[in-house]
């Protein structure tokens, strides 16, 4: 299967551990698109310690859900620490960034 295609069909009918869908890689940020539809995308990220996603904006609202570890997040210059099971909303067109002092995995759901 193309790693950038919608993968719901591949996962349907099975119980799975969400955090196990993607492995960490040393010194890297790895992503896997789970859903890529006209109205929503769901992407999983595995972020190694010391890695970051630089400040940017997006056209659509998004919900971050941390699956493993702790993410440090900045939204419009306000900083948050988001741990296992925690969520946070990224409002559209508002600058945000992420980084990890330790490894973390997250699921990002973006509405369109």
N, C-alpha and C positions, 0 to 999 in steps of 0.2 A: 504494500500500500504506500502511496505517496505520502510522506510525512506531513505535507501541508494540506492534505485533504481532510474533510470531516471524518472523524474516526468513531462516531457513535455506533455505527453498524458493527464495527469490530468488537466493541465493548458490550453490546446488547446481550442480555440473557445470562450475564455472569456477574457474580459478586466479586468486586476487586477492591484492593486498597489503593486509594487515589494517589497517595504519596509514592507508591511503588511504580507508578506509570513512567517515571522518569528518574534517571540516575544522575548523581553529581559527577562533574568532571573537574579535575584539578585546574584551578586558574581560569575557569570559564563560567559563562552563563549559557545554559542549555534550555531550549524551549520545545514544546510539543503542542501543536494545535489539536484540540479534541473536537471542537465544533467550529465550523466556519460557514455561517449562514448569512443571509441578507440582513437579518435583524439582530443577530448576536454572534459573538465569537467567544470561545472559551479556550484559553491557552494556559498551559502549565509551564512554570519556570523552575529550574534548579540553579540556584545562585551560590557559587563557591565563596568561601570567606574572603573578604577583601575586595570583592567585585561590586560593581555598581551599575545602575541604569541612570544615566545623567538626566538632569532636569529637562522636561519636555511638557508639551500639552497634547491633548487628544480631542478630537471633534465630538466624542461621545462619552457619556458617563461610564464608569467602570467600578466593579467591586473586586477588591483584593481579599483573598482568603488565604491566610498562612496555614500550611499543612504540616510543616516541620521547621524547627529552629525559630529564630527571631529576625525579623526584618526591621530596618530603620527606614522610616519614610518621612519625606518632607512634602507637605502640601501647602502651597502658597506661603512658604517660609515658616510654617508651623511644623515642628518635628514630633513624630510618634514612634513608639516602640510597639511592634505588633508581633505577638507570639502565637504558638500552636493554637489553632482553632479560632483565632481572632480575625475580624474582618474590618475593612475600612473602605469608604467610598472615595473615588477620585472624581470630582465633578468635572464636567466637560469644560475645556478651554482654561482650566486652572493649572498652573505649573506644578509639577510634582517630580520627585526623584526617589530612588530606592537604593539601599546599600546594606551590606551585611558584614558585621564584625565576625560573625560565624556563618556557617552554611545555613541556607534556608530554602524551602520549597514553597511555592505559592501558586494558587489558581487565580487567574484573572478573567473575569467575565465582563465583556464590553457589550453594552447595548448599542444598537444603531437606530 
